[in-house]
Amino acid sequence: MVSTSTNPNTEAKKRAFDLMLTFVKSQCTYTAARLGIFDLLDDRGEQTVEDLAQATNTDIERLYFILRALAHVEVLTEKPGRIFAPTETSTLLVTNKDPSVGHLLMHLIEPAQWDAWKVLPEALEKGVVPFELANKKGVYQYCYDNEWSKDTFIKAMSFLTNSQVDGLLDAYDFGQYETVMDVGGGQGGLIANIVKRYGCKGVLFDLPDVADTAREYMASIGVDPGAIAIKTGDVFEKIPKGAQAIVMKHFISAWSDEDALKILANCKAALPQDGRLILLQSFVPDLDEPKTEADGIMPGIFAVQINVATPGGGWRTKKQFQELFAKSGFKLEKTVKTSNSLSIMEFKLN
Ligand SMILES: C[S@@+](CC[C@H](N)C(=O)[O-])C[C@H]1O[C@@H](n2cnc3c(N)ncnc32)[C@H](O)[C@@H]1O
């Protein structure tokens, strides 16, 4: 029988308290990132709370509560005299330099996302997308309509790509294709790396909203404009032809099965008969599989976030992806695990 003891030190009770207050940790970290506290500490080294409040134009005493809490969870270090110093974690959260986990955190916790969580019970009852119920538009449209959200979203996606790309390119030979197209490739970090490492030609396909950012990004990293064509459009209408392989990284997981089948039909129409569809994805573990990946990601938890924000079924299990693709006439050729939470599934046309 499960113990009903009220002893405050039981593991179950500690876990319940942690679950109750985990949002406070997220909000404190988000607020510090958004105010630029991690950037300031990284640029200037340790600072008093007074210095940080002055630099961020915030209330000293209220800011102190947040910084002290962040020190208690080892995101910052507090020294006597209300002095705060950066840590390895706060350095990872810096957002005034390269795309970082700080951008991903700010994207996932920005107010519009938070609003989606507030209406979650109602969205479940109505069977609708929480983000859309709360914000009256889809998450991509929301981001592209708001400058800060767009910049943060694009950097968040770039961070994810940058942190996984080496493991991915080591695990799969893209050099076997003359042209590879990244569908839903954002600003193009993945396709730029594929082209750079394997010397093939690339196509970046995404919504028109990201085309300018992609062009600027490609120029900034010195990609030969002749090597990657930037094409824009809507996957639900048409995907351009011309590539032997289509890659989709964390893209199909944003959509429901019904939507995914439409996208897969358009992939099929775009590919030659001997073409390949390459799914790059974290999989939700089956019941008997470990719940946490080597890089610390828990796909089952991440999947909820995707499910709250997008129309999708979220991340699926390997078997679910395989079945979904089979319904569209794609046969699984092989599955390759990379050194991080990303796996590769290569499909050919039946
Ligand atoms: C979750 S992001 C993934 C970006 C990238 N694949 C990665 O892993 O970093 C989804 C991408 O799909 C694009 N997208 C969303 N709806 C689309 C549509 N209907 N047609 C084409 N691209 C779309 C978004 O603009 C965004 O860049």
The ligand as an SDF file (V2000), in Angstrom:
LIG
                    3D

 27 29  0  0  0  0  0  0  0  0999 V2000
   10.3580   24.0810  -35.0750 C   0  0  0  0  0  0  0  0  0  0  0  0
   11.0440   25.0460  -36.3470 S   0  0  0  0  0  0  0  0  0  0  0  0
   12.3410   23.9510  -36.8650 C   0  0  0  0  0  0  0  0  0  0  0  0
   13.4150   24.6860  -37.5770 C   0  0  0  0  0  0  0  0  0  0  0  0
   14.6070   23.7890  -37.9780 C   0  0  0  0  0  0  0  0  0  0  0  0
   14.2230   22.6450  -38.7610 N   0  0  0  0  0  0  0  0  0  0  0  0
   15.3800   23.3450  -36.7590 C   0  0  0  0  0  0  0  0  0  0  0  0
   15.3320   22.1850  -36.3960 O   0  0  0  0  0  0  0  0  0  0  0  0
   16.0270   24.2190  -36.1450 O   0  0  0  0  0  0  0  0  0  0  0  0
    9.8430   24.8810  -37.6440 C   0  0  0  0  0  0  0  0  0  0  0  0
   10.1700   25.6400  -38.9340 C   0  0  0  0  0  0  0  0  0  0  0  0
    9.1220   25.3520  -39.8620 O   0  0  0  0  0  0  0  0  0  0  0  0
    8.7760   26.5350  -40.5660 C   0  0  0  0  0  0  0  0  0  0  0  0
    7.3770   26.4020  -41.0250 N   0  0  0  0  0  0  0  0  0  0  0  0
    6.2640   26.4320  -40.2600 C   0  0  0  0  0  0  0  0  0  0  0  0
    5.1630   26.2720  -41.0050 N   0  0  0  0  0  0  0  0  0  0  0  0
    5.5880   26.1280  -42.2900 C   0  0  0  0  0  0  0  0  0  0  0  0
    4.9130   25.9400  -43.5350 C   0  0  0  0  0  0  0  0  0  0  0  0
    3.5730   25.8660  -43.5740 N   0  0  0  0  0  0  0  0  0  0  0  0
    5.6510   25.8300  -44.6490 N   0  0  0  0  0  0  0  0  0  0  0  0
    7.0110   25.9190  -44.6050 C   0  0  0  0  0  0  0  0  0  0  0  0
    7.7080   26.0920  -43.4500 N   0  0  0  0  0  0  0  0  0  0  0  0
    7.0030   26.2040  -42.3070 C   0  0  0  0  0  0  0  0  0  0  0  0
    8.9760   27.6260  -39.5340 C   0  0  0  0  0  0  0  0  0  0  0  0
    9.1290   28.8800  -40.1520 O   0  0  0  0  0  0  0  0  0  0  0  0
   10.2290   27.1440  -38.8070 C   0  0  0  0  0  0  0  0  0  0  0  0
   11.4020   27.6340  -39.3990 O   0  0  0  0  0  0  0  0  0  0  0  0
  1  2  1  0
  2  3  1  0
  2 10  1  0
  3  4  1  0
  4  5  1  0
  5  6  1  0
  5  7  1  0
  7  8  2  0
  7  9  1  0
 10 11  1  0
 11 12  1  0
 11 26  1  0
 12 13  1  0
 13 14  1  0
 13 24  1  0
 14 15  1  0
 14 23  1  0
 15 16  2  0
 16 17  1  0
 17 18  1  0
 17 23  2  0
 18 19  1  0
 18 20  2  0
 20 21  1  0
 21 22  2  0
 22 23  1  0
 24 25  1  0
 24 26  1  0
 26 27  1  0
M  CHG  2   2   1   9  -1
M  END
$$$$
